[in-house]
Amino acid sequence: MKRILTIAFWIAIVAGVSYLFIFANMRQDKLICPKFEIKVNYEDAPVLLTQGNIRQEITRNKIKVRGKELGDIEVEKIQDLLNHNPFIKTASITTGVNGVVKASVIQRNPVVRVVDMKGTQFYLDDEGYLMPLSPEYPARVIIAGGKIKPIGRIEKYRSNYPDQLQYKKLPSDLQKIYITAMEIRKDAFSNSLIEQLFLNESDEIEMFPKIGQQSIILGDTSHIKEKLRNLKIFYTDGLKTTGWDSYKTINLKYRNQVVCTKTK
């Protein structure tokens, strides 16, 4: 009998908690949303979209948030809308006990602006994800051009790959651009020096500095950290006496060598 009473007691407790939970949810659903907050985390990336852009997109899709009961707000539709925004990396929608709805967004971080052979322009972010140019906020990043094959619709290169593998879905020429841009970005000296990448007719990467007219031939992306280190040593030590415009080309292709061609 005692065991039966104990079981009945716990059943009553569980039922009571469930009822309170359901009742609380019902009350929560009836709350009127007094405010819709949007927070964009840029994580040191250049601005590509703002709170205002996100709010306008939600309004344009005829979704109302503020002034509606929480149970009637199309949260899943908002989530889907944000997930399909090419500038957004992650997004989450939450509701507070006070009825405030919050959208927390992390923006993607562009590292290079690519111009393919047809003149189509797009960004590659730090995961190798393709994005269109922002119509309002151009990002000041390295520009890449040359023999880059036309890609068509950029959406076909998006996938659910793990972040570190996303770039492997790209064509080989874009993989070279991505790897080079990422290594330049990691190196403070190269990041301050290099302004443009160019894929030449030999499918080799050439780099052009912000100062000086020389072409810096990287070649392929093998041993790229070492090549950029050699470039830094050459610029900081080798050009002290000759000057920045003494050479037409600086060739980093060969292992542990910097081969230069002088200007005429």
C-alpha positions as CSV (number, residue, x, y, z in Angstrom):
1,M,0.0,0.0,0.0
2,K,2.8,2.4,0.9
3,R,4.5,1.8,-2.5
4,I,1.2,2.5,-4.3
5,L,0.7,5.7,-2.4
6,T,4.3,6.8,-3.2
7,I,3.7,6.1,-6.9
8,A,0.4,8.0,-6.8
9,F,2.2,10.9,-5.1
10,W,4.8,11.2,-7.8
11,I,2.2,10.9,-10.5
12,A,0.3,13.7,-9.0
13,I,3.5,15.8,-8.8
14,V,4.4,15.2,-12.4
15,A,0.8,15.9,-13.5
16,G,0.8,19.1,-11.5
17,V,4.2,20.3,-12.9
18,S,3.0,19.5,-16.5
19,Y,-0.2,21.4,-15.9
20,L,1.7,24.4,-14.6
21,F,4.1,24.2,-17.6
22,I,1.3,24.1,-20.1
23,F,-0.6,26.9,-18.3
24,A,2.6,29.0,-18.3
25,N,3.1,28.4,-22.0
26,M,-0.5,29.3,-22.7
27,R,-0.1,32.5,-20.8
28,Q,3.2,33.2,-22.5
29,D,1.6,32.7,-25.9
30,K,-1.1,35.4,-25.0
31,L,1.5,38.0,-24.2
32,I,1.6,41.0,-26.5
33,C,5.1,41.6,-27.9
34,P,6.1,45.2,-26.8
35,K,9.4,45.2,-28.6
36,F,11.4,43.5,-31.3
37,E,15.1,43.7,-30.7
38,I,17.7,42.8,-33.4
39,K,21.4,42.5,-32.5
40,V,24.1,42.0,-35.2
41,N,27.5,40.6,-34.1
42,Y,30.1,41.5,-36.7
43,E,33.0,39.8,-35.0
44,D,35.4,42.5,-36.5
45,A,34.0,42.0,-40.0
46,P,33.3,45.0,-42.3
47,V,29.6,45.9,-42.2
48,L,27.5,44.2,-44.9
49,L,24.1,44.6,-43.3
50,T,22.5,46.4,-40.3
51,Q,19.6,46.0,-37.9
52,G,17.6,48.3,-40.2
53,N,18.3,46.0,-43.3
54,I,17.1,43.0,-41.3
55,R,14.0,44.8,-40.1
56,Q,13.1,46.0,-43.6
57,E,13.5,42.4,-45.0
58,I,11.1,41.0,-42.3
59,T,8.6,43.8,-43.0
60,R,8.9,43.3,-46.8
61,N,7.9,39.7,-46.3
62,K,4.8,40.9,-44.4
63,I,5.8,39.5,-41.1
64,K,4.6,41.5,-38.1
65,V,6.2,41.1,-34.7
66,R,5.6,44.1,-32.4
67,G,2.0,44.4,-31.1
68,K,1.1,40.7,-31.8
69,E,0.5,37.9,-29.4
70,L,3.6,35.7,-29.0
71,G,1.7,32.6,-30.1
72,D,0.8,34.3,-33.4
73,I,4.2,35.5,-34.4
74,E,5.7,33.5,-37.3
75,V,9.0,32.7,-35.5
76,E,9.8,29.8,-37.9
77,K,9.3,32.0,-40.9
78,I,11.6,34.7,-39.5
79,Q,14.2,32.1,-38.7
80,D,14.0,30.7,-42.2
81,L,14.3,34.2,-43.7
82,L,17.4,34.9,-41.7
83,N,19.0,31.6,-42.5
84,H,18.6,32.2,-46.2
85,N,20.2,35.7,-46.0
86,P,23.6,35.3,-47.7
87,F,25.3,37.8,-45.3
88,I,24.2,36.0,-42.2
89,K,26.3,33.1,-40.7
90,T,24.0,32.2,-37.9
91,A,20.7,33.5,-36.5
92,S,18.5,32.7,-33.5
93,I,15.1,33.9,-32.3
94,T,14.2,34.0,-28.6
95,T,11.3,35.4,-26.6
96,G,11.6,36.7,-23.0
97,V,9.1,36.4,-20.1
98,N,8.3,40.0,-20.7
99,G,7.2,39.3,-24.3
100,V,10.2,40.9,-26.0
101,V,11.3,39.0,-29.1
102,K,15.0,39.1,-29.8
103,A,16.9,38.2,-33.0
104,S,20.6,37.5,-32.5
105,V,22.6,37.5,-35.8
106,I,26.3,36.8,-36.6
107,Q,27.3,38.3,-39.9
108,R,29.7,36.6,-42.3
109,N,33.2,37.9,-42.7
110,P,34.4,38.7,-46.3
111,V,38.1,38.3,-46.9
112,V,38.3,38.8,-50.7
113,R,36.3,40.4,-53.5
114,V,36.4,38.3,-56.7
115,V,35.9,39.4,-60.2
116,D,35.6,36.5,-62.6
117,M,36.2,36.5,-66.4
118,K,32.7,37.5,-67.1
119,G,32.8,40.5,-64.8
120,T,30.7,38.9,-62.1
121,Q,31.7,40.1,-58.7
122,F,31.2,38.4,-55.3
123,Y,32.8,38.0,-51.9
124,L,34.4,34.9,-50.4
125,D,34.1,34.8,-46.6
126,D,36.5,33.3,-44.1
127,E,34.8,29.9,-44.6
128,G,34.9,29.9,-48.4
129,Y,31.2,30.8,-48.6
130,L,30.2,32.9,-51.6
131,M,28.2,36.1,-51.1
132,P,26.9,38.8,-53.4
133,L,28.2,42.3,-53.0
134,S,26.3,44.4,-50.5
135,P,24.4,47.1,-52.3
136,E,24.8,49.6,-49.5
137,Y,28.1,48.7,-47.7
138,P,31.1,47.8,-49.9
139,A,33.8,45.9,-47.9
140,R,37.4,47.1,-48.1
141,V,39.1,43.7,-48.7
142,I,41.6,42.3,-51.2
143,I,40.4,42.2,-54.8
144,A,41.1,39.1,-57.0
145,G,40.8,38.9,-60.8
146,G,42.4,37.4,-63.8
147,K,41.7,34.0,-65.3
148,I,38.9,33.1,-62.9
149,K,36.3,31.0,-64.6
150,P,32.7,32.3,-64.6
151,I,30.8,30.6,-61.8
152,G,27.2,31.2,-62.8
153,R,24.8,31.3,-59.9
154,I,26.7,31.6,-56.6
155,E,24.0,29.8,-54.7
156,K,25.1,26.4,-56.1
157,Y,28.4,26.6,-54.2
158,R,26.7,26.9,-50.8
159,S,26.3,23.8,-48.8
160,N,26.0,22.4,-45.3
161,Y,29.6,21.4,-45.2
162,P,31.4,21.8,-41.9
163,D,32.9,25.4,-41.7
164,Q,36.5,24.2,-42.2
165,L,35.5,22.3,-45.4
166,Q,33.2,24.7,-47.1
167,Y,36.0,26.1,-49.4
168,K,36.7,22.6,-50.7
169,K,33.5,22.7,-52.7
170,L,34.9,25.6,-54.7
171,P,36.5,25.3,-58.2
172,S,40.3,25.0,-58.0
173,D,40.9,28.6,-59.1
174,L,38.7,29.9,-56.3
175,Q,40.4,27.6,-53.8
176,K,43.7,29.1,-54.7
177,I,42.3,32.6,-54.2
178,Y,40.7,31.6,-50.9
179,I,43.8,30.0,-49.5
180,T,46.0,32.9,-50.5
181,A,43.6,35.6,-49.2
182,M,43.3,33.7,-45.8
183,E,47.0,33.4,-45.4
184,I,47.5,37.1,-46.2
185,R,44.9,38.0,-43.7
186,K,46.6,36.0,-41.0
187,D,50.0,37.7,-41.6
188,A,50.0,41.3,-40.4
189,F,52.8,42.4,-42.8
190,S,51.3,40.8,-45.9
191,N,47.8,42.1,-44.9
192,S,49.1,45.7,-44.8
193,L,51.1,45.2,-48.0
194,I,48.9,43.3,-50.6
195,E,46.1,45.0,-52.3
196,Q,45.2,42.7,-55.3
197,L,45.5,39.1,-56.4
198,F,45.7,38.0,-60.0
199,L,45.4,34.5,-61.5
200,N,47.6,34.5,-64.6
201,E,47.5,32.4,-67.8
202,S,49.7,29.8,-66.1
203,D,47.2,29.4,-63.3
204,E,49.7,31.0,-60.9
205,I,48.9,33.6,-58.3
206,E,50.4,37.0,-58.7
207,M,50.1,39.7,-55.9
208,F,50.2,43.4,-56.3
209,P,51.2,45.7,-53.4
210,K,49.6,48.9,-52.2
211,I,52.9,50.7,-52.6
212,G,55.1,50.1,-55.7
213,Q,54.4,48.8,-59.2
214,Q,56.0,45.4,-59.0
215,S,54.3,42.0,-59.6
216,I,54.9,39.5,-56.8
217,I,54.7,36.0,-58.2
218,L,53.5,33.6,-55.6
219,G,53.0,30.6,-58.0
220,D,50.8,27.9,-56.4
221,T,49.7,27.9,-52.7
222,S,52.3,25.3,-51.6
223,H,54.5,26.5,-48.7
224,I,52.6,29.7,-48.7
225,K,53.5,30.7,-45.2
226,E,57.2,30.3,-46.0
227,K,56.8,32.4,-49.2
228,L,55.1,35.2,-47.3
229,R,57.8,35.1,-44.7
230,N,60.5,35.4,-47.4
231,L,58.6,38.3,-48.9
232,K,58.6,40.1,-45.5
233,I,62.3,39.6,-45.1
234,F,63.0,40.8,-48.6
235,Y,60.9,44.0,-48.1
236,T,62.2,44.8,-44.7
237,D,65.9,44.0,-45.4
238,G,66.5,43.7,-49.2
239,L,64.9,46.9,-50.2
240,K,66.5,49.1,-47.7
241,T,69.2,50.4,-50.1
242,T,67.5,49.8,-53.5
243,G,64.1,51.3,-52.9
244,W,60.5,50.0,-53.5
245,D,60.5,50.6,-57.3
246,S,63.8,49.0,-58.1
247,Y,62.3,45.7,-59.3
248,K,59.7,44.8,-61.9
249,T,58.9,41.3,-60.5
250,I,59.6,39.6,-57.2
251,N,59.3,35.8,-57.7
252,L,58.6,33.6,-54.7
253,K,57.9,30.4,-56.6
254,Y,61.1,28.6,-55.8
255,R,61.8,27.1,-52.4
256,N,63.8,29.3,-50.1
257,Q,64.6,31.8,-52.9
258,V,63.4,35.3,-53.9
259,V,64.3,35.9,-57.6
260,C,63.9,39.5,-58.8
261,T,63.8,41.2,-62.2
262,K,65.0,44.8,-62.1
263,T,63.1,47.6,-63.7
264,K,64.8,49.1,-66.8
